[in-house]
Amino acid sequence: MSTVHAAKGVSSGATEVPERPFLSVENLSVKFPTEDGLVQAVDGVSLTIEQGKTLAIVGESGSGKSVTAQAIMGLIDRRTARMSGQVWLDGQELMGLPMPDLQAIRGSQIAMIFQDPMSSLHPFYRIGDQIIEAIRVHRSVSKKQARKETIDMLRRVGIPAVERRVDDFPHQLSGGMRQRVMIAMALINSPRLLIADEPTTALDVTVQAQIMELIASIQDEFKITVILITHDLGVVADVADEVAVMYGGRVVERATTAALYLKPEMPYTLGLLSSIPRMDKEMDRLDPIPGNPPSPINLPKGCVFQPRCAYWERVPDDLCKTTRPELLATVPDHMVRCHLEPEVRREISASVLSVLSGGRS
Amino acid sequence: MTDAGKEVLEVSNLRTYFPVRSRGVLPRTIGQVKAVDGVDLAVGPGETLGLVGESGSGKTTVARSVLMLVRPTSGSVKIEGQEITRLSQRDLAPVRRKAAMIFQDPYNALNPRHTVGGIISAPFKIQKIEPEGGVKRAVQTLMERVGLNPEHYNRYPNEFSGGQRQRIGIARAVALRPKLIVCDEPVSALDVSIQAQILNLLRDLQHEFGISYLFVAHDLAVVRQISHRVAVMYLGHMMETASRKVLYSQPLHPYTHSLLSAVPIPDPARQRERNRILLEGDLPSPINPPSGCVFRTRCFQAQERCAVEIPPLVEVAPGHKVACHFPIATVPKSVVTEHQAHELAPVEGVPVPPAGPDRVVPA
């Protein structure tokens, strides 16, 4: 695993100063009108990543993490969804681009891998032909050249007996192998941003370890910026530089990975950390967050987490129920969306973490 | 635990094979998937045995075979001492009063056309049991006990979230106060905050009613949280069984080592210091498993002997069994590096783990 955490950042050099970071998502909102009402899937999300870094977006089902990723990728149907906000990739705004321009960027500048490889592999076509097509859509190279590149990339992602496997159909491969094929297809045009939406959730742990190792080494080699969407706080701890925690369509906490685990401040983040069983510790009892996540059709008026929060009564005037908290810096590089006073939050956090660290290993 | 008569569940030499048939008008059996191939296990009263393994390891087939949802090919399954493999469906009915099951997918395990009340009262009706105070009252007490609102008696499953549906499944399973519940991945479809609620509930019910669990899961952290003892399966075979404490701190089988090292822990500083054993390749086909030890094709310890001789499951210390010719006895898991793992001297014969400082539990 040493390759994963060895300085992953690309040195930005002395040449300054682009106005925006490599990727900047600004005040992104996505709403879907449905029969039951307006689904507020993403509600004012802002994110930034520097080139070559890994940003993890963590959240449970319905938190809006996948919709955020799809919006960055331009995969949300603009005819049905109501979207606002901006997505800047290396100085270019993507949300306002006409479809053909966006399609040119998608697959070459930005690529995405999904939880289920079968959703991005066509079952009727040989895997090699699908990757060759991905090359020839974006670049004018001969079929022969494209096939050579395909075989090289499949070998690079660890497909055994490539010359034979390249003409296999997707169903002939195991889940881990399909995931590798999808990664090969995503990387074939050397994208600069890779969005990985739960890339290992459907895989066994030993295969997950292989795939995460592969993504990390490819990221190093090609200097790719990665957005990792996941619910697994173990995977985040393993590979992310920065973390954004999402809940109810909003980013509720953003910090460097170390700060998020050592000094989390948002009660939801604390609740998540207390909920996970630990492979490395023996704990008497888990301390789960009570209740269920809010409905995205009817989000609470104030803080989205208030109905499940144990501490909202410590804020005067029912502020948590009435007023939406903003995502504010608590210390540099650490933003929290919570009405509690910073000192109170840190006090709560310290006591929760001391209980957590009490487990026997 | 040694007194065989006291076990709630006792499985010995269980084999469940599925025939592979050729296509065509007259299908012939052309092979067999050896999903479970000679498994022994036992669950004591009030105990949880965690059964872990990756997809294709046969853990779910064990769970289903134990309750005769799949008829085993051979072997013995005893529930409270009663042999059940040869019982007819009719004779199994009283057994099902003692042993229930909780399924993975709370969306498919409940009939969408039945109300919650109907679902939870089904066991009473099928077994023709009239609880004191009537079925409805018993069901509502159960609903309350598992954290559901008893007023929702007449609602349908689609009105509930995944976590609540799993609670419905749990209420149905505990309705007749079974001695044993087989849980097949009961929390793997749930979000972490809900998963923790369900794990706590299962544990509370165990204490309250003295239920034994056979808890099948792929998530090693979940299994550590709930189990008293843990059994590790690979390709239809049992690799290692031990108490929870020993399995996580002093594993012997190379496969257990690799599994434990593959799970990232939610602690960035420690996670990035750990060294990982990366297994090569995928699970071999269970139609044509490797000769000798089934794990040898991916094992970093494998030697010639492993291809020839099937390692028996041997008790190396009280309660700790391992099936390996070359177990890794001396190095705690988080200290094993990929590099070292290859260099480890094989432990001849049957190692007894020393309790010395070199077996110190990794911090």
Interface residues (C-beta under 8 A of the other chain):
Chain A: M1 S2 V4 H5 E60 S61 P160 S174 G175 G176 M177 D204 V205 T206 V207 Q208 A209 Q210 M212 E213 H231 D232 L233 G234 V235 V236 A237 D238 T257 A258 Y261 G271 L272 L273 S274 S275 I276 P277 R278 M279 D280 E282 M283 R285 L286 D287 P288 I289 P290 N292 P293 S361
Chain B: E54 S55 S161 G163 Q164 D191 V192 S193 I194 Q195 A196 Q197 L199 N200 R203 H218 D219 L220 A221 V222 R224 Q225 I226 R244 K245 Y248 S249 S258 L259 L260 S261 A262 V263 P264 I265 P266 D267 P268 A269 R270 Q271 R272 R274 N275 R276 L278 L279 G281 D282 L283 V361 P362 A363
